[in-house]
Amino acid sequence: MWEDPIVAEVRRVRLAIEQECEGDFEKIYLQALAVQEKLADRVAATPASKVKEEEKVNLNSTSDCLVLAEVPDIESD
């Protein structure tokens, strides 16, 4: 079967991130937010004329983590 090198690279990186964060989704999420913040100047933005002020999202708000706080811990046997 043909293997797409880009897909293979994405899978390798995803696995490395999962291992680095010990499979903890909250750690993965917080790491992703940190990377987004660090690289914010490299992200292509939508022209301001198309984005209403109300639609802008503040990634630093605590509401972004609200769903994570509601997820109960699951202990594996």
ChimeraX attribute file (.defattr): number of C-alpha atoms within 10 A of each C-alpha:
attribute: neighborCount
match mode: 1-to-1
recipient: residues
	/A:1	3
	/A:2	4
	/A:3	7
	/A:4	8
	/A:5	9
	/A:6	9
	/A:7	10
	/A:8	11
	/A:9	11
	/A:10	11
	/A:11	12
	/A:12	12
	/A:13	12
	/A:14	13
	/A:15	13
	/A:16	12
	/A:17	16
	/A:18	15
	/A:19	12
	/A:20	12
	/A:21	16
	/A:22	11
	/A:23	12
	/A:24	11
	/A:25	12
	/A:26	13
	/A:27	15
	/A:28	18
	/A:29	15
	/A:30	13
	/A:31	14
	/A:32	13
	/A:33	15
	/A:34	14
	/A:35	11
	/A:36	14
	/A:37	14
	/A:38	10
	/A:39	10
	/A:40	11
	/A:41	9
	/A:42	9
	/A:43	9
	/A:44	7
	/A:45	9
	/A:46	8
	/A:47	7
	/A:48	8
	/A:49	7
	/A:50	7
	/A:51	11
	/A:52	8
	/A:53	9
	/A:54	6
	/A:55	7
	/A:56	8
	/A:57	9
	/A:58	9
	/A:59	13
	/A:60	11
	/A:61	9
	/A:62	8
	/A:63	11
	/A:64	14
	/A:65	14
	/A:66	10
	/A:67	8
	/A:68	12
	/A:69	11
	/A:70	8
	/A:71	8
	/A:72	7
	/A:73	7
	/A:74	6
	/A:75	5
	/A:76	4
	/A:77	3
